[in-house]
Every structure is written in structure tokens, then in C-alpha cells.
């Protein structure tokens, strides 16, 4: 069992979801996030005052999957989010020790579904 966390451009969320659905991956959590990396932000002028914006809008996707779905999930995120420019995002894959479904107490692979 793995937890896959991806940070992507907000405009690519829909295409990432479509790519995941094609691979039969339906259970995802999505959160709005702010962050910066290699892009280092940008400078803009607002009412004559220069403002440095170094935290850019991103979307955080979290997906808990069984081991056989790790590769298809990563491929779906890459296919849906890639623009070949700086700022496409990052994917993190972490092991999950235990999963318990609250509704009925299922645990392990069964709880992820």
C-alpha cells in the first residue's frame, strides 16, 4: 500500500482526473495549496507598487492505492499534468503502514478498495 501525493498546476486537474479515471483510479483527495520551487515566483505591479509573488497556486492530490495501482497512478498523473515546462509539479510516493475503514472496520488492502 502506498500514498501518492502530487503537486500540479491548477489548470491540469481536470486532465489528471480523466487520465486516472481511464486507469480505473477513482478515489482521490484534492486540496488547494501554495508553494514555490524552481519557478521562484514572479513580480507584478499593483497600483504602482511592485509586489513579489513567490508562493504560486498549486493543487495537491492525495491517492492511497494498493501496490498494483502505483505505476498506473503515477503514469496517469504524469500524462495529465505534463506541459514540459518548469512548474509542472512533483509526485511523492510513501509507504502506508495501516489503513482502517471507519464504517465497518476493514483494514489493509480491503480498506483502500
C-alpha positions in Angstrom: 0.0 0.0 0.0 1.3 3.4 -0.9 0.2 7.0 -0.5 0.9 9.1 -3.7 1.0 12.8 -3.2 1.2 15.1 -6.2 1.5 18.8 -6.6 0.3 20.0 -10.0 -0.8 23.2 -11.8 -4.5 24.0 -11.0 -5.4 24.1 -14.7 -4.3 20.5 -15.2 -6.5 19.0 -12.5 -9.3 18.0 -14.9 -6.9 16.3 -17.4 -5.2 14.4 -14.5 -8.6 13.2 -13.2 -9.5 12.0 -16.7 -6.3 10.1 -17.0 -6.8 8.5 -13.6 -10.4 7.5 -14.5 -9.1 5.8 -17.7 -6.9 3.7 -15.4 -9.8 2.8 -13.1 -8.5 5.1 -10.2 -11.4 6.9 -8.8 -10.7 7.7 -5.1 -8.7 10.9 -4.8 -8.4 13.8 -2.4 -7.8 17.3 -3.8 -6.6 20.4 -1.8 -5.6 23.8 -2.9 -2.0 24.6 -2.0 0.5 27.4 -2.3 4.2 26.7 -3.0 7.3 27.6 -4.9 10.1 25.6 -6.4 12.4 26.2 -9.4 9.9 28.8 -10.7 10.8 31.2 -7.8 7.6 33.2 -8.3 7.2 36.4 -10.2 7.0 40.2 -9.8 3.9 42.2 -10.6 2.8 45.8 -10.2 -0.4 46.6 -8.3 -1.5 50.3 -8.1 2.1 51.4 -8.8 3.6 49.2 -6.1 5.9 46.3 -7.1 4.9 43.1 -5.4 6.9 39.9 -5.4 4.7 36.8 -5.5 6.8 33.8 -4.6 4.1 31.4 -3.5 2.2 30.1 -6.5 -1.1 28.4 -6.6 -0.9 24.6 -6.9 -3.2 21.7 -6.4 -2.3 18.8 -4.0 -3.7 15.4 -4.9 -3.5 12.5 -2.5 -4.3 9.0 -3.6 -4.0 5.8 -1.4 -3.5 2.8 -3.6 -2.7 -0.9 -3.4 0.7 -1.9 -4.8 -0.6 -3.0 -8.2 -2.0 0.5 -8.8 1.1 2.5 -8.0 2.6 2.6 -11.5 -0.7 3.3 -13.4 -1.5 6.1 -10.9 1.9 7.8 -11.4 1.6 7.4 -15.2 -1.8 8.9 -15.2 -0.7 11.9 -13.2 2.3 12.5 -15.4 0.3 12.1 -18.6 -2.4 14.5 -17.4 -0.1 17.2 -15.8 2.9 17.3 -18.1 3.5 20.5 -20.1 7.3 20.1 -20.4 7.8 23.5 -18.7 9.1 24.4 -15.2 6.3 24.2 -12.6 4.6 21.0 -13.8 4.8 19.7 -10.3 6.2 16.8 -8.2 5.0 13.3 -7.2 5.9 11.7 -3.9 5.3 8.0 -3.1 5.2 7.0 0.5 4.5 3.6 2.2 1.4 3.2 4.2 1.7 1.1 7.4 -2.0 0.6 8.1 -5.4 1.6 6.7 -8.7 1.2 8.5 -12.1 1.9 7.0 -14.2 3.6 9.7 -17.6 2.4 8.5 -17.0 -1.3 9.1 -13.5 -1.7 10.5 -12.0 -3.3 7.3 -8.2 -3.0 7.3 -5.3 -3.4 4.9 -5.8 -3.8 1.1 -9.6 -4.2 1.5 -9.9 -0.9 3.2 -8.3 1.0 0.3 -10.6 -0.7 -2.2 
